[in-house]
């Protein structure tokens, strides 16, 4: 477990092991999310949407078109 101290300005130093595991570098941003139980999740905001390329399988290999009606499954018509 890593630990850090909050300064009087509300700043902390992110421990080196955490910076390495998140591939964080100087000037990069982090995002904090608070869950209902008080848990705080910190994640690095250093990935591009382009990093997701190829992560999904091609669910439509024949490239057939899908109608708007077929996309609206479960909605009242």
C-alpha positions as CSV (number, residue, x, y, z in Angstrom):
1,X,0.0,0.0,0.0
2,X,1.3,3.4,-0.9
3,X,0.8,6.5,1.2
4,X,1.1,10.3,0.7
5,X,0.5,13.4,2.8
6,X,-1.8,16.3,1.9
7,X,0.0,19.7,2.0
8,X,-1.6,22.9,3.4
9,X,-2.4,23.7,-0.3
10,X,-4.3,20.5,-0.7
11,X,-1.6,18.9,-2.9
12,X,-0.1,15.4,-2.7
13,X,2.8,13.6,-4.3
14,X,1.7,10.5,-6.1
15,X,4.1,7.7,-4.9
16,X,6.5,6.5,-7.6
17,X,5.1,2.9,-7.6
18,X,1.6,4.3,-8.5
19,X,3.1,6.7,-11.1
20,X,4.9,3.7,-12.7
21,X,1.8,1.4,-12.7
22,X,-0.3,4.2,-14.3
23,X,2.4,5.2,-16.7
24,X,2.0,8.8,-15.4
25,X,4.5,11.5,-16.4
26,X,4.8,15.1,-15.5
27,X,2.0,17.3,-16.8
28,X,-0.5,14.5,-17.4
29,X,-3.9,14.7,-15.8
30,X,-5.6,12.3,-13.4
31,X,-9.3,11.9,-12.7
32,X,-10.9,11.2,-9.3
33,X,-14.3,9.5,-8.9
34,X,-16.0,9.2,-5.5
35,X,-18.2,6.1,-5.0
36,X,-21.3,6.1,-2.7
37,X,-19.4,4.1,-0.1
38,X,-16.7,6.8,0.1
39,X,-14.1,4.9,-2.0
40,X,-12.2,7.2,-4.3
41,X,-10.9,5.9,-7.6
42,X,-8.0,7.7,-9.3
43,X,-7.2,7.0,-12.9
44,X,-4.7,8.4,-15.3
45,X,-6.1,10.4,-18.2
46,X,-3.2,9.6,-20.5
47,X,-4.8,7.3,-23.0
48,X,-6.2,8.3,-26.4
49,X,-9.4,7.0,-27.8
50,X,-7.2,5.7,-30.6
51,X,-5.7,3.2,-28.1
52,X,-9.0,1.3,-28.3
53,X,-8.7,0.6,-32.0
54,X,-9.2,-3.1,-32.6
55,X,-10.3,-3.9,-29.1
56,X,-13.8,-4.9,-30.2
57,X,-14.5,-7.9,-32.4
58,X,-16.3,-7.3,-35.7
59,X,-19.8,-8.3,-34.9
60,X,-21.0,-7.5,-38.4
61,X,-18.3,-9.2,-40.7
62,X,-20.5,-9.0,-43.8
63,X,-21.0,-5.2,-43.3
64,X,-24.8,-5.5,-43.7
65,X,-26.7,-2.4,-42.9
66,X,-28.9,-2.2,-39.8
67,X,-32.2,-0.3,-40.0
68,X,-33.2,2.4,-37.5
69,X,-36.1,0.1,-36.4
70,X,-33.7,-2.7,-35.6
71,X,-31.6,-0.3,-33.5
72,X,-34.6,0.7,-31.5
73,X,-35.2,-2.7,-29.9
74,X,-37.1,-2.3,-26.7
75,X,-38.4,1.1,-27.4
76,X,-42.0,1.9,-28.1
77,X,-42.8,2.4,-31.7
